[in-house]
């Protein structure tokens, strides 16, 4: 079953184009994660928050990634990491044009 993962954490920047330039390598690594369909990078400079929303093919892949990525974020010195997984109701999501693939 498709699994959605949401991760967010306090982040003081950089944001926008600077973050794009600095995180290209990490983005390429994430794109190669087993079971990952897509990731949407999120940021809110006004509230000093960042994170992402991910869609995985299955819960096992999402769980493995969650454990690895939260440890990686902690190695970057980030704290207050909040990660939650949700099962996707594919029928309803398709009706509302959600990007399943």
C-alpha positions as CSV (number, residue, x, y, z in Angstrom):
1,X,0.0,0.0,0.0
2,X,1.3,3.5,-0.8
3,X,2.7,5.3,2.2
4,X,3.0,9.0,2.6
5,X,5.7,10.3,4.9
6,X,5.8,13.8,6.3
7,X,8.9,15.1,8.0
8,X,9.4,18.6,9.4
9,X,11.9,20.3,11.7
10,X,13.0,23.7,12.9
11,X,15.4,25.2,10.3
12,X,17.0,28.6,10.2
13,X,18.0,28.5,6.5
14,X,19.2,28.8,3.9
15,X,16.0,28.8,1.9
16,X,15.0,29.1,-1.8
17,X,17.7,29.2,-4.4
18,X,20.6,29.0,-1.9
19,X,19.1,25.8,-0.4
20,X,18.7,24.4,-4.0
21,X,22.3,25.0,-4.7
22,X,23.5,23.5,-1.4
23,X,21.2,20.4,-1.4
24,X,21.5,19.2,-5.0
25,X,23.7,16.2,-4.0
26,X,21.3,15.3,-1.2
27,X,18.4,15.6,-3.5
28,X,20.1,13.2,-6.0
29,X,20.7,10.7,-3.2
30,X,17.1,10.9,-2.0
31,X,15.8,10.4,-5.6
32,X,17.6,7.0,-5.6
33,X,16.1,5.7,-2.4
34,X,14.4,2.3,-2.8
35,X,10.6,2.6,-3.0
36,X,10.5,6.4,-3.3
37,X,8.0,7.6,-5.9
38,X,8.5,11.3,-5.2
39,X,9.4,14.0,-2.7
40,X,8.1,17.5,-2.3
41,X,10.6,19.8,-0.4
42,X,8.9,22.2,2.0
43,X,10.1,25.3,3.6
44,X,8.7,28.2,5.6
45,X,11.3,31.0,6.2
46,X,8.8,33.0,8.2
47,X,8.4,30.2,10.8
48,X,11.9,28.8,10.4
49,X,10.7,25.3,9.4
50,X,11.7,22.9,6.6
51,X,11.0,19.3,5.6
52,X,9.4,17.3,3.0
53,X,6.4,15.2,1.9
54,X,7.3,11.8,0.4
55,X,5.3,9.1,-1.4
56,X,6.7,5.5,-1.1
57,X,5.5,2.4,-2.8
58,X,5.1,0.6,0.6
59,X,5.4,1.1,4.4
60,X,8.6,-1.0,4.7
61,X,10.5,1.4,2.3
62,X,9.0,4.5,4.1
63,X,10.0,3.1,7.5
64,X,13.6,2.3,6.4
65,X,13.9,5.8,4.9
66,X,12.4,7.5,8.0
67,X,15.0,5.9,10.3
68,X,17.9,6.6,8.0
69,X,16.9,10.2,7.2
70,X,16.1,11.2,10.8
71,X,19.5,10.0,11.8
72,X,21.1,11.9,8.9
73,X,19.2,15.1,9.9
74,X,20.5,14.7,13.5
75,X,24.0,14.3,12.2
76,X,23.5,17.7,10.5
77,X,22.7,19.1,14.0
78,X,19.0,19.4,13.5
79,X,16.7,18.7,16.4
80,X,12.9,18.7,16.9
81,X,12.4,16.3,13.9
82,X,8.8,15.3,13.5
83,X,8.1,12.3,11.2
84,X,4.7,10.8,10.6
85,X,3.6,8.1,8.1
86,X,0.1,7.7,6.6
87,X,-1.4,5.0,4.4
88,X,-2.8,6.5,1.2
89,X,-6.5,6.0,0.2
90,X,-5.7,5.6,-3.5
91,X,-9.3,5.7,-4.6
92,X,-10.2,9.0,-3.0
93,X,-6.8,10.5,-3.9
94,X,-7.4,9.6,-7.6
95,X,-10.8,11.3,-7.4
96,X,-9.2,14.6,-6.2
97,X,-6.3,14.4,-8.7
98,X,-3.6,13.5,-6.2
99,X,-0.2,12.6,-7.8
100,X,0.1,8.9,-7.1
101,X,2.8,8.2,-9.7
